[in-house]
Amino acid sequence: MTQNLLVELLVEELPPKSLKQLGSSFAELLAASLKAQGLIAPDATITPYATPRRLAVHIANVAAQAADQAVTQKLMPVKVGLDAAGQATPPLLKKLASFGADASAVPQLKRALDGKTETLFLDVVVQGTLLTDGLQKALQDAISQLPIPKVMTYQLADGWQSVHFVRPAHSLVALHGADIVPVNILGLQAGRETQGHRFEAKVNPIVLHNADSYAQQLQTEGAVLAGFAGRRAEIARQLAAAAAHEHLTPIDDEALLDEVTALVEHPNVLVGTFDAEFLQVPQECLILTMKANQKYFPLFDAQGKLANKFLLVSNIRPADSVQVIAGNERVVRSRLADAKFFFDQDRKKTLASRLPELDKVVYHNKLGTQGLRMRYVSAIAKMIGEMLGGDELANQAYEAATLAKADLLTDMVGEFPELQGIMGRYYAQHEGLSDEIAFAIEDHYKPRFAGDELPRNPVGVCLALADKLETLVNMFKIGEVPTGDKDPFALRRHALGVIRILKEKNLPFDLNSLINRTIEILEKDEPSGLRVGNSNESIEEQHQIKQESREQLITFIRERLTGNLREQGYTAQEVDAVLSCQYVSQLILNDIVKRLVAVRAFMALPEAASLAAANKRVGNILKKAKAEGHFNNPVNYFDKLQEPAEKKLYDASIKMSFVTNPAIMGEDYVTFLQAQATLKEPIDEYFDHIMVNVEDKELRIVRLSQLQELHHAMNRIADLSKLAS
C-alpha cells in the first residue's frame, strides 16, 4: 500500500541567498535515499517547499514497506566452509545461522568462482525496509549532506545535548497519508503540527490533516505560500502589475527576485517614492543602494532612465499600507542622502590628484602596490595602442590606464566596491576628459562575466587587454595558479576575457607575442625586492623560473581557448585539429576561427573520412621511420619515382598546389581544404600498390620523402589526422 509522504522541518529564519538551494537539496537528498531503499519509484513525483522558516518536501506514492528482495549472499571459500567429507564446518554453520538457516541449507548452497577462489553462496530473501526505518535514515542522510554555508551549534531544551544545523530547528512533521511516521532528528520528534505566518496566521499552531493538505492549509490558515517557485511567481506578477500601474518598468534582476522570495512568506508589493533631487546622482549608485541595502526594485521610464519611485516587497498585508510605505521611504531617503554626499565629496578632488595614494595601497605582497601595478599596465596599454592604432591611440590608452584605478580611493567606491570603473567614468566626465578616456576607465573591467559586454571603444580595448595580461603574467610568475575550484584572482575569467576581446573584436594580434611583450615590459625596471625566486639563485635559474611560468600561462590560456571554441559549437576533434597543427605557430584568434570554419566545411566532404585516415597513416609511417633512424633527411625525389601510383600521386599533388598555394596566401582556407578531395583516389591507389618500407634504403628514402612533402601539403591549415575516427 502506498500513500503520499510529507516531511517538514520548521526552523528559525534561513539565510536568504541559500534558501532556494537548501530547499531543492533537502527534497532531492531525502527522495534519493528513499529511492535507494526501494520505498518510492524512480519516477515518483517530488514537490519541494521552502520559506524563510521551513524546508519541506511532498513525495507521491511512498510505500509503508519496501518489497522483499531475493539476493545472493557470499559466504566463504569452499575449503573453509566444507570439510573433506563435504560437511559444514563450524564457521559455515555460524554464518548460516546469521541468515536464519542451518545445516539443512548446505545442499542448496551454490558454488562459483570469486576471482580465483571457489566460493559458497546462499540465496536469501531480504525483508524490505519499513518506512519508519527508511525515513529515519533518509533524514539523517539529507541533514548531513545539505549544502549549508555555515553550520550553527545550539543546545537542546534538555540543557545537555548540542546539535549542528544551519539554524535552530523547532519542529518536525512527518506524515504518511494521515499517519504520523515516528522519526526524529535534531532532537525533535515527528508530529503533525506546524506554524503559519508570525503575524497574519489565522490559526497557530496549524494541525495538518494529512500529507496532501499541507500547502492549502498553510495558505488558508497560516497566510504562507509554501512553494518557493509559486511564491516567486506571485511576487513577479505583483511587481509587473504595480509597475504597469505607474507606467514604469521594474528592474530585471533574477538574483534579487530570488533573494526577496527567500525573505517573505506572504508577499505584498507596494510602491514607494523618493525626492527627485536624488536623480542628480548617477543612477547606478541609486540602483545599487536600493538593491543591496533595502532589497527594493528600482523603476525605469520608457527611455531606461531611473524614476524616483521603487517597489518594495512587504511580508505583511495591513488594511492600510501608508505606514509601511512611509517607513520604507524614510529609510531609503537616508541611504540616498549618503550616496549623494559621497558623490558631491568625491567630485571636489580630481582623479589625477588621487594617484599618489595608490602607492600606499598594497596590491599583492609579492608584487607591490596598486601604483606600481598601474605603471606597468599603462606601459602595456601604450604598447597595445601603438600596435593597434599608432601614436594617438597609444597616448590615449596610456592616459586612461594612468587614471583607471583612481576611483578606488573615492568614498563612493569605498562604500560600493561594485561601482569601481563606473564611478571613474562619471568623475572623468565631470572633469571634462574625453568620452574615449572616460568610457575606457569604466570598460577596462569588461568582460566581467560570461556574456558580458566588451569594451566599447579602441582605448577601452587596449586598457582591458593590458589590465588582464598584467594580472595573468604576474600572478603566474609568483605561482598564484588556479587549482581545482580555487581561483581567488579570477585568472580563468581574465584569460577568457583576453580571448573574447581578441576574437570578437577581430584583432590581428598573436597572443603568444602579446604575452612575450608583456613579460618584457614587466621585467624592465622590475624592483629588486619584487624579483621572483631566491636571491641566491643564478641568472640561469631565474630565467628557467620565468620560462616555466610563461609556458604554464600559455598552456592555461590554450585550455581556456579550447573550452571557448567548444562553447561556440566546434567539436573537440575540430578544435584539436587546428590547435595541434604545427603550422599554427601564432595564436591569432581570428585566424584560428577561419581555420575552424574551413575544417567544418572539409568534414562535410564525402572524401573527408578517407583523407583523414590516410593522413594519420602517413603521419604514423613518418614518425616510426624517424624514430628508428631510417629517415633523417628528405631527398629530391621527383626524378626518382618509378611506379605509376607514385607518379600519379605526384601529379595530383602538383595540380592541387595550383589551387592551394593562392588559397593559403589569400587566407581562403575553405578552398584550400576542399581542394584536398582531389587526392583521395591517388592516395588510395598509392597505398594499394606501393610498399613504403622496402629493403632498398635509397628507394625507401625516396618514398618517405614523397610522403613527407604530401603530409606538409595536406596539413598547412589543420592536422587532418586528428579528424580520423
ZAMARGU-4260 file (C-alpha; in steps of 0.2 Angstrom, whole numbers, plus 5000, padded with zeros to 4 digits):
<rodrens>
0) 5000/5000/5000 | 5007/5017/4995 | 5002/5034/5002 | 5009/5052/4999 | 5023/5057/5011
5) 5026/5075/5019 | 5041/5080/5028 | 5043/5097/5035 | 5057/5105/5046 | 5052/5121/5054
10) 5067/5132/5059 | 5072/5150/5063 | 5075/5162/5048 | 5086/5153/5035 | 5100/5163/5025
15) 5090/5171/5011 | 5104/5168/4997 | 5105/5150/5001 | 5086/5146/5003 | 5082/5141/4986
20) 5097/5128/4985 | 5093/5122/5003 | 5075/5119/4998 | 5079/5109/4982 | 5093/5099/4990
25) 5083/5094/5005 | 5070/5087/4994 | 5082/5079/4982 | 5093/5071/4995 | 5078/5064/5005
30) 5070/5057/4989 | 5086/5049/4983 | 5088/5040/5000 | 5071/5033/4999 | 5073/5028/4981
35) 5089/5019/4986 | 5079/5009/4999 | 5065/5004/4987 | 5052/5014/4996 | 5047/5025/4981
40) 5048/5023/4962 | 5062/5030/4952 | 5049/5042/4943 | 5040/5047/4959 | 5033/5065/4959
45) 5043/5076/4971 | 5037/5093/4976 | 5049/5104/4987 | 5044/5118/4998 | 5054/5132/5006
50) 5050/5148/5015 | 5061/5158/5027 | 5056/5147/5041 | 5054/5130/5034 | 5061/5116/5022
55) 5048/5103/5017 | 5045/5090/5003 | 5030/5081/4997 | 5033/5064/4989 | 5019/5054/4980
60) 5016/5035/4982 | 5028/5031/4996 | 5026/5013/5002 | 5024/5008/5020 | 5037/4994/5017
65) 5049/4991/5003 | 5047/4974/4993 | 5056/4959/4999 | 5072/4956/4989 | 5080/4940/4983
70) 5099/4942/4985 | 5113/4930/4983 | 5124/4931/4998 | 5143/4927/4998 | 5148/4916/5012
75) 5166/4909/5012 | 5178/4899/5002 | 5173/4881/4999 | 5189/4874/5008 | 5184/4884/5023
80) 5166/4881/5024 | 5166/4862/5020 | 5177/4848/5027 | 5184/4834/5017 | 5168/4824/5018
85) 5158/4839/5012 | 5150/4843/5028 | 5148/4860/5035 | 5162/4867/5046 | 5158/4877/5062
90) 5162/4894/5054 | 5150/4890/5040 | 5136/4884/5052 | 5139/4901/5062 | 5137/4911/5046
95) 5121/4902/5040 | 5114/4905/5057 | 5116/4924/5055 | 5104/4922/5040 | 5092/4911/5049
100) 5097/4895/5041 | 5106/4879/5047 | 5115/4863/5041 | 5099/4858/5031 | 5103/4873/5019
105) 5120/4866/5014 | 5114/4856/4999 | 5106/4871/4992 | 5122/4882/4993 | 5129/4887/4976
110) 5147/4886/4971 | 5156/4899/4960 | 5172/4907/4957 | 5176/4923/4966 | 5191/4929/4957
115) 5202/4913/4958 | 5194/4906/4973 | 5179/4893/4973 | 5166/4901/4985 | 5150/4896/4993
120) 5134/4907/4990 | 5117/4907/4998 | 5101/4913/4990 | 5091/4923/5004 | 5076/4934/5004
125) 5079/4951/5012 | 5064/4958/5021 | 5060/4976/5013 | 5064/4991/5024 | 5050/4998/5034
130) 5046/5017/5031 | 5050/5022/5048 | 5067/5015/5047 | 5069/5021/5029 | 5064/5039/5033
135) 5075/5039/5048 | 5090/5035/5038 | 5084/5047/5024 | 5083/5062/5036 | 5100/5058/5043
140) 5107/5057/5026 | 5099/5073/5020 | 5103/5084/5035 | 5121/5078/5035 | 5123/5082/5016
145) 5114/5098/5015 | 5125/5112/5006 | 5125/5123/5022 | 5135/5139/5020 | 5139/5140/5039
150) 5134/5127/5052 | 5127/5133/5069 | 5129/5124/5085 | 5115/5126/5098 | 5109/5117/5114
155) 5093/5107/5115 | 5080/5111/5128 | 5087/5097/5139 | 5102/5108/5143 | 5114/5094/5139
160) 5114/5089/5121 | 5120/5101/5107 | 5116/5099/5088 | 5123/5106/5072 | 5112/5114/5059
165) 5111/5129/5048 | 5098/5137/5060 | 5090/5131/5076 | 5075/5119/5072 | 5059/5120/5082
170) 5048/5106/5075 | 5047/5091/5063 | 5032/5085/5053 | 5032/5068/5045 | 5015/5062/5038
175) 5012/5046/5028 | 4994/5050/5022 | 4986/5055/5038 | 4998/5044/5049 | 5012/5051/5059
180) 5029/5042/5055 | 5038/5041/5071 | 5055/5048/5066 | 5067/5060/5075 | 5081/5072/5070
185) 5090/5087/5078 | 5082/5082/5095 | 5064/5083/5088 | 5050/5070/5087 | 5039/5070/5072
190) 5021/5076/5074 | 5008/5084/5063 | 5009/5102/5070 | 5017/5117/5061 | 5017/5136/5062
195) 5010/5149/5050 | 5015/5167/5047 | 5021/5175/5063 | 5009/5189/5062 | 4995/5185/5050
200) 4991/5167/5053 | 4973/5164/5057 | 4977/5148/5067 | 4993/5144/5077 | 4998/5130/5078
205) 4992/5123/5062 | 4986/5105/5064 | 4989/5096/5047 | 4975/5084/5042 | 4986/5074/5030
210) 5001/5075/5018 | 4991/5082/5004 | 4983/5096/5014 | 5000/5104/5018 | 5001/5118/5005
215) 4982/5123/5006 | 4982/5123/5025 | 4997/5134/5026 | 4990/5146/5013 | 4972/5147/5020
220) 4976/5145/5039 | 4994/5151/5040 | 4995/5165/5027 | 5010/5157/5020 | 5014/5152/5002
225) 5025/5137/5005 | 5032/5134/4987 | 5047/5144/4983 | 5043/5144/4964 | 5025/5148/4967
230) 5029/5162/4979 | 5042/5169/4967 | 5029/5169/4953 | 5017/5178/4963 | 5030/5192/4968
235) 5034/5194/4949 | 5016/5195/4945 | 5013/5209/4958 | 5029/5218/4953 | 5024/5219/4935
240) 5006/5224/4940 | 5012/5238/4951 | 5025/5245/4939 | 5012/5245/4925 | 5000/5255/4936
245) 5014/5268/4937 | 5018/5266/4918 | 5035/5261/4923 | 5046/5245/4921 | 5054/5236/4936
250) 5072/5231/4936 | 5076/5214/4928 | 5086/5205/4942 | 5084/5187/4944 | 5096/5186/4959
255) 5086/5200/4968 | 5070/5191/4965 | 5076/5175/4972 | 5083/5184/4987 | 5067/5193/4991
260) 5057/5177/4988 | 5068/5170/5002 | 5064/5184/5014 | 5044/5184/5014 | 5031/5171/5016
265) 5016/5182/5012 | 5022/5194/4999 | 5014/5211/4996 | 5021/5223/4983 | 5020/5242/4987
270) 5025/5257/4978 | 5037/5270/4987 | 5044/5287/4981 | 5060/5297/4985 | 5064/5315/4981
275) 5068/5319/4963 | 5084/5329/4968 | 5092/5312/4971 | 5091/5308/4952 | 5106/5320/4950
280) 5117/5306/4957 | 5122/5293/4944 | 5108/5281/4943 | 5120/5266/4946 | 5123/5272/4963
285) 5105/5274/4967 | 5101/5257/4960 | 5114/5248/4970 | 5109/5257/4986 | 5091/5252/4984
290) 5095/5234/4979 | 5110/5230/4990 | 5104/5239/5006 | 5085/5238/5005 | 5081/5224/4993
295) 5070/5236/4983 | 5066/5235/4965 | 5070/5252/4956 | 5058/5258/4942 | 5063/5265/4925
300) 5054/5275/4912 | 5052/5271/4894 | 5069/5278/4890 | 5078/5267/4903 | 5080/5282/4915
305) 5078/5279/4933 | 5062/5286/4940 | 5060/5292/4958 | 5049/5278/4963 | 5053/5260/4968
310) 5044/5244/4973 | 5046/5235/4990 | 5040/5218/4994 | 5032/5218/5012 | 5029/5202/5022
315) 5013/5209/5029 | 4996/5215/5022 | 4989/5228/5033 | 4972/5236/5029 | 4981/5252/5027
320) 4999/5251/5020 | 5003/5270/5022 | 5014/5267/5037 | 5023/5253/5029 | 5027/5264/5014
325) 5032/5279/5024 | 5044/5269/5035 | 5052/5262/5020 | 5053/5279/5011 | 5062/5286/5027
330) 5075/5273/5026 | 5078/5274/5008 | 5079/5293/5009 | 5094/5292/5022 | 5103/5279/5011
335) 5101/5290/4995 | 5107/5305/5005 | 5123/5296/5010 | 5126/5292/4991 | 5123/5310/4986
340) 5135/5316/5000 | 5149/5303/4993 | 5146/5309/4976 | 5147/5328/4980 | 5163/5325/4991
345) 5172/5314/4978 | 5170/5327/4964 | 5180/5340/4975 | 5196/5331/4970 | 5202/5326/4953
350) 5206/5308/4948 | 5224/5313/4945 | 5226/5321/4962 | 5222/5304/4970 | 5236/5294/4961
355) 5250/5296/4974 | 5238/5287/4986 | 5239/5272/4975 | 5257/5269/4980 | 5251/5266/4998
360) 5238/5253/4993 | 5246/5235/4993 | 5240/5225/4978 | 5250/5209/4982 | 5264/5207/4995
365) 5275/5199/4981 | 5270/5212/4968 | 5270/5228/4977 | 5257/5242/4976 | 5242/5247/4965
370) 5253/5262/4960 | 5267/5251/4954 | 5255/5239/4945 | 5246/5253/4936 | 5263/5260/4929
375) 5265/5243/4921 | 5248/5242/4915 | 5250/5260/4907 | 5266/5254/4898 | 5257/5238/4892
380) 5242/5248/4886 | 5253/5260/4877 | 5262/5246/4868 | 5245/5238/4863 | 5239/5255/4857
385) 5254/5258/4846 | 5251/5241/4838 | 5233/5244/4835 | 5232/5262/4830 | 5248/5271/4831
390) 5254/5286/4842 | 5237/5294/4845 | 5229/5278/4852 | 5244/5274/4862 | 5244/5291/4871
395) 5225/5289/4874 | 5227/5271/4881 | 5242/5277/4892 | 5232/5292/4899 | 5216/5281/4903
400) 5227/5267/4911 | 5235/5280/4922 | 5218/5285/4929 | 5210/5268/4928 | 5211/5264/4947
405) 5210/5281/4954 | 5192/5279/4959 | 5197/5265/4971 | 5201/5279/4983 | 5184/5288/4982
410) 5171/5287/4995 | 5158/5280/4984 | 5168/5265/4978 | 5174/5263/4996 | 5155/5261/5001
415) 5150/5251/4985 | 5165/5242/4978 | 5154/5236/4964 | 5154/5253/4956 | 5173/5254/4953
420) 5176/5259/4935 | 5158/5266/4933 | 5162/5280/4946 | 5179/5283/4937 | 5169/5286/4921
425) 5157/5299/4929 | 5172/5308/4938 | 5182/5308/4922 | 5167/5316/4913 | 5164/5328/4927
430) 5182/5334/4924 | 5180/5337/4906 | 5190/5322/4900 | 5185/5314/4883 | 5172/5301/4881
435) 5186/5289/4874 | 5196/5291/4891 | 5180/5291/4902 | 5172/5275/4894 | 5189/5266/4894
440) 5191/5268/4913 | 5174/5260/4915 | 5176/5247/4902 | 5193/5240/4907 | 5185/5228/4919
445) 5175/5221/4905 | 5170/5207/4901 | 5167/5204/4920 | 5157/5188/4917 | 5151/5176/4903
450) 5140/5185/4891 | 5146/5202/4897 | 5148/5217/4885 | 5166/5220/4878 | 5174/5237/4879
455) 5165/5250/4868 | 5180/5259/4860 | 5198/5255/4855 | 5205/5264/4870 | 5195/5253/4882
460) 5201/5238/4872 | 5219/5242/4874 | 5216/5246/4893 | 5206/5230/4896 | 5219/5219/4887
465) 5233/5227/4897 | 5225/5225/4914 | 5221/5207/4911 | 5238/5202/4903 | 5247/5211/4918
470) 5237/5201/4930 | 5239/5184/4921 | 5258/5186/4919 | 5262/5192/4936 | 5251/5180/4945
475) 5258/5165/4936 | 5276/5172/4939 | 5273/5172/4958 | 5265/5155/4957 | 5247/5160/4960
480) 5240/5147/4948 | 5221/5142/4949 | 5219/5124/4957 | 5203/5115/4956 | 5189/5126/4961
485) 5200/5139/4969 | 5204/5154/4958 | 5205/5169/4971 | 5212/5181/4957 | 5199/5176/4944
490) 5213/5171/4932 | 5201/5160/4922 | 5189/5175/4919 | 5204/5186/4914 | 5210/5173/4902
495) 5193/5171/4894 | 5192/5190/4893 | 5208/5191/4883 | 5202/5178/4872 | 5184/5186/4869
500) 5192/5203/4866 | 5204/5197/4853 | 5192/5185/4844 | 5176/5196/4844 | 5185/5212/4841
505) 5194/5203/4826 | 5211/5209/4832 | 5226/5203/4822 | 5237/5200/4837 | 5247/5185/4841
510) 5243/5180/4859 | 5260/5172/4861 | 5268/5188/4856 | 5257/5199/4867 | 5262/5188/4882
515) 5281/5189/4877 | 5280/5208/4875 | 5270/5210/4892 | 5284/5200/4900 | 5297/5211/4893
520) 5288/5227/4900 | 5286/5219/4917 | 5304/5214/4918 | 5311/5231/4913 | 5315/5241/4928
525) 5307/5227/4940 | 5311/5232/4958 | 5324/5221/4965 | 5314/5217/4980 | 5300/5210/4970
530) 5310/5198/4960 | 5304/5180/4959 | 5314/5166/4967 | 5328/5166/4979 | 5341/5180/4978
535) 5355/5166/4979 | 5348/5158/4963 | 5359/5161/4947 | 5353/5171/4932 | 5350/5154/4923
540) 5339/5148/4937 | 5329/5164/4937 | 5327/5163/4918 | 5321/5145/4920 | 5308/5150/4933
545) 5301/5164/4921 | 5301/5152/4906 | 5292/5139/4915 | 5279/5151/4921 | 5277/5158/4903
550) 5274/5140/4896 | 5262/5137/4910 | 5252/5153/4906 | 5252/5149/4888 | 5245/5131/4892
555) 5232/5139/4903 | 5226/5151/4890 | 5225/5137/4877 | 5214/5127/4888 | 5203/5142/4890
560) 5203/5144/4872 | 5198/5126/4869 | 5184/5127/4880 | 5178/5144/4872 | 5178/5136/4855
565) 5169/5121/4861 | 5156/5133/4868 | 5154/5141/4851 | 5149/5124/4844 | 5165/5117/4837
570) 5169/5099/4841 | 5183/5093/4851 | 5191/5085/4835 | 5189/5101/4825 | 5197/5111/4839
575) 5211/5099/4842 | 5215/5098/4823 | 5218/5117/4822 | 5227/5120/4838 | 5238/5104/4836
580) 5243/5110/4818 | 5262/5113/4818 | 5260/5127/4806 | 5249/5136/4818 | 5263/5144/4827
585) 5254/5160/4831 | 5239/5161/4842 | 5230/5174/4831 | 5212/5170/4836 | 5203/5177/4821
590) 5214/5166/4810 | 5210/5151/4821 | 5191/5154/4819 | 5194/5154/4800 | 5203/5138/4801
595) 5189/5130/4811 | 5176/5136/4798 | 5187/5128/4784 | 5189/5111/4794 | 5170/5111/4797
600) 5167/5113/4778 | 5180/5099/4775 | 5172/5087/4786 | 5156/5089/4776 | 5165/5082/4760
605) 5162/5063/4756 | 5181/5061/4754 | 5185/5068/4772 | 5185/5052/4782 | 5196/5043/4770
610) 5208/5058/4768 | 5209/5060/4787 | 5213/5041/4789 | 5226/5042/4776 | 5234/5057/4783
615) 5235/5048/4800 | 5243/5033/4791 | 5256/5044/4783 | 5260/5053/4799 | 5262/5036/4808
620) 5274/5030/4794 | 5285/5045/4795 | 5285/5045/4814 | 5291/5027/4815 | 5304/5029/4801
625) 5312/5044/4810 | 5311/5036/4827 | 5320/5020/4820 | 5333/5031/4812 | 5328/5026/4794
630) 5324/5044/4788 | 5333/5059/4794 | 5334/5070/4779 | 5322/5070/4764 | 5329/5070/4746
635) 5324/5077/4729 | 5313/5063/4724 | 5303/5069/4709 | 5315/5062/4696 | 5317/5045/4705
640) 5299/5040/4705 | 5297/5023/4696 | 5279/5016/4699 | 5264/5023/4691 | 5255/5025/4708
645) 5269/5036/4714 | 5269/5047/4698 | 5250/5049/4699 | 5251/5055/4717 | 5265/5067/4712
650) 5255/5074/4698 | 5239/5076/4708 | 5249/5085/4722 | 5256/5097/4709 | 5239/5100/4701
655) 5232/5103/4719 | 5245/5116/4723 | 5240/5127/4709 | 5224/5129/4719 | 5230/5128/4737
660) 5245/5140/4736 | 5235/5155/4731 | 5221/5150/4743 | 5233/5150/4758 | 5241/5166/4753
665) 5223/5174/4752 | 5218/5165/4768 | 5205/5156/4759 | 5206/5141/4770 | 5189/5133/4764
670) 5196/5132/4746 | 5212/5125/4752 | 5205/5111/4762 | 5191/5107/4749 | 5205/5105/4736
675) 5211/5090/4746 | 5197/5080/4739 | 5206/5078/4723 | 5220/5067/4732 | 5208/5053/4738
680) 5209/5042/4723 | 5228/5044/4720 | 5232/5041/4739 | 5221/5026/4739 | 5229/5019/4724
685) 5246/5023/4731 | 5244/5013/4747 | 5236/4999/4736 | 5251/4997/4726 | 5266/5004/4735
690) 5276/4997/4749 | 5285/5011/4758 | 5297/5002/4770 | 5306/4992/4757 | 5323/4984/4760
695) 5331/4995/4747 | 5337/5010/4758 | 5338/5023/4744 | 5321/5018/4737 | 5314/5019/4755
700) 5320/5037/4757 | 5313/5042/4741 | 5296/5036/4746 | 5297/5043/4763 | 5302/5060/4756
705) 5287/5060/4744 | 5276/5056/4759 | 5283/5070/4770 | 5280/5083/4756 | 5262/5076/4755
710) 5260/5077/4774 | 5266/5095/4774 | 5255/5100/4759 | 5239/5092/4767 | 5242/5099/4785
715) 5245/5118/4782 | 5228/5123/4789 | 5225/5109/4802 | 5231/5092/4807 | 5219/5082/4797
720) 5225/5066/4806 | 5215/5072/4822 | 5199/5071/4812 | 5201/5052/4809 | 5189/5042/4819
</rodrens>
